[in-house]
Amino acid sequence: FRRVLFRSTSAINVVVSANAGTGGQTLTNYASVDPTGGTSPPTPGPSCSPSTSCANAVSTVSAPNLTIAKAQPSPGLVVGQQSTYVLTVTNNGNLAATTARIQDLLPTGLTYVSASGTNWSCSPSGQTITCNFSGGTIAASGGTSAINVVVSANAGTGGQTLTNYASVDPTGGTSPQTPGPNCSPSTSCANAVSTVSA
């Protein structure tokens, strides 16, 4: 008589979530099976053998990677006059950002007038301005979005050197580092040092 062999398959769906901070990383997921149908598969990993009992999948994690830059105020700071700082958020990641949050810490001596940008909503609390991005996208691989922060130099600040700090959550989330001299990493922080003219 004739013997007929049949091949069949069975699938397992393994659901995972990429951890925060893994954006841009290349990750390898290994698996193995006991070829006899028993309970002793080879240890999964790069040294797994035989190759027919082992498998792997290599994937790069997609995520935004936002950085921030701050231009010098224009026009330069003058007592009693308005000047504009331009904050530029750049997405160096491999996934478009649909949300973002920046904080801008005005030094004592500057008064907040306004802050605006396409798809940004901003509000002040004391000397800290918080701006949230929504309703649009910051494209991957170099896309940018700008915020104009308008300030006025207070009376008595002529001749003073003032530092304006800002920060962004690099993941596109809602937790930027506290802006200031200790902000890190440097790509998530920015500052502009300017002297006020009387």
C-alpha positions in Angstrom: 0.0 0.0 0.0 1.0 3.6 -0.3 1.7 5.8 2.7 0.6 9.4 2.5 2.1 12.0 4.8 0.1 15.1 5.7 1.5 18.4 6.8 -0.5 20.7 9.1 0.1 23.9 11.0 -1.0 25.6 14.2 -0.5 29.3 15.0 0.0 31.2 18.2 -0.5 35.0 18.4 1.9 36.7 20.8 0.8 40.3 21.6 3.5 42.7 22.9 3.9 46.4 23.6 7.1 48.3 22.9 8.4 49.9 26.0 9.0 53.7 26.3 12.5 54.6 25.2 12.8 51.9 22.6 12.0 54.1 19.6 14.6 53.5 16.8 16.0 50.4 18.4 16.3 47.2 16.4 14.9 44.2 18.4 15.2 40.5 17.8 12.5 38.1 19.0 13.5 34.5 19.1 11.4 31.3 19.3 11.9 27.5 19.3 10.0 24.3 19.2 10.7 20.7 20.3 10.8 18.9 16.9 9.6 15.7 18.4 6.4 17.2 19.7 7.8 16.9 23.2 8.4 19.4 26.0 12.1 20.2 25.5 12.6 22.8 22.8 16.1 24.2 22.4 16.8 27.4 24.1 15.7 30.2 21.8 18.4 32.7 20.9 21.2 33.3 18.4 22.8 30.0 19.2 19.6 27.9 18.9 19.9 24.7 16.8 18.9 22.9 14.6 17.8 25.9 12.5 14.5 24.1 11.5 13.5 24.2 15.2 14.3 27.9 15.6 13.0 31.1 14.3 13.5 34.8 14.8 12.0 38.2 13.7 14.0 41.4 13.5 12.1 44.6 13.8 12.8 48.3 14.3 10.6 50.1 16.8 8.8 53.1 15.3 8.5 56.2 17.5 8.8 60.0 17.3 12.0 61.5 18.6 11.5 65.2 19.2 14.1 67.8 19.8 13.8 71.5 20.5 15.7 74.7 19.5 15.1 78.3 20.5 16.1 81.3 18.5 17.3 84.6 19.9 14.5 87.1 20.5 13.5 89.3 17.6 13.8 92.1 17.8 16.4 92.1 20.6 15.1 92.7 24.1 14.4 96.4 24.9 12.7 97.7 28.0 9.0 98.2 27.5 9.0 96.7 24.0 7.7 93.3 22.7 10.1 90.6 21.3 9.4 87.2 19.9 11.2 83.9 20.7 10.7 81.2 18.1 10.8 77.6 19.5 11.2 74.9 16.8 10.4 71.3 17.5 12.0 68.8 15.1 11.0 65.1 14.8 14.1 63.0 14.1 12.2 59.8 14.7 10.8 57.3 12.2 7.1 57.8 13.1 5.1 61.0 12.8 4.2 62.8 16.1 0.5 63.6 16.6 1.0 64.9 20.1 3.7 66.9 21.9 4.2 69.1 24.9 6.8 71.9 25.4 7.4 74.1 28.4 9.1 77.5 28.3 10.4 79.1 31.4 10.6 82.9 31.2 13.2 84.6 33.4 12.2 87.1 36.0 12.2 90.4 34.1 10.2 89.2 31.1 6.4 89.4 31.0 4.4 86.9 28.9 2.3 88.5 26.1 1.2 85.5 24.0 2.3 82.2 22.5 0.9 80.5 19.4 1.7 78.1 16.6 -0.2 75.9 14.1 -1.9 73.1 16.1 -0.4 74.4 19.3 -2.4 75.6 22.3 -0.5 77.5 25.0 -1.2 78.8 28.5 1.0 80.5 31.1 1.3 79.7 34.8 3.5 82.1 36.6 6.7 82.3 34.5 6.1 78.9 32.9 4.4 78.5 29.5 3.0 75.1 28.6 2.1 74.4 25.0 0.4 71.2 23.7 0.3 70.0 20.1 -2.8 68.2 18.8 -4.9 68.1 15.6 -2.0 67.7 13.2 1.3 65.8 12.7 5.0 66.6 12.9 6.4 64.5 10.1 9.0 61.8 10.7 12.6 62.2 9.6 13.0 65.9 10.1 9.5 67.4 10.2 9.3 70.7 12.2 6.7 72.7 14.0 7.2 76.2 15.4 5.8 78.3 18.3 6.1 82.0 18.6 6.4 83.3 22.2 5.9 87.0 22.6 7.3 88.7 25.7 7.9 92.2 27.0 11.0 93.3 28.9 10.1 94.8 32.3 11.2 98.2 33.5 14.5 98.1 35.4 15.9 95.2 33.3 18.1 97.4 31.1 21.6 96.0 31.0 20.6 92.7 32.5 21.4 89.4 30.8 18.4 87.1 30.8 18.2 83.3 30.0 15.0 81.9 28.6 14.8 78.1 28.9 12.6 75.5 27.1 12.1 71.8 27.0 10.1 69.1 25.0 9.1 65.6 25.8 11.2 63.7 23.2 8.6 60.8 22.9 5.7 63.1 21.9 4.2 62.6 25.4 3.2 65.0 28.1 6.2 64.9 30.4 9.0 67.3 29.3 11.9 67.8 31.6 11.8 70.8 33.8 13.3 73.6 31.7 16.3 75.2 33.3 20.1 74.9 33.6 19.8 71.2 34.8 17.6 70.1 32.0 18.7 66.9 30.1 19.3 65.4 27.7 20.5 68.4 25.8 18.5 67.6 22.7 15.3 67.9 24.7 16.3 71.3 26.1 17.1 74.7 24.7 18.0 78.2 25.9 18.6 81.7 24.6 20.8 84.2 26.5 20.1 87.8 25.7 21.0 91.3 27.2 18.2 93.8 27.6 18.7 97.2 26.1 17.4 100.2 28.0 
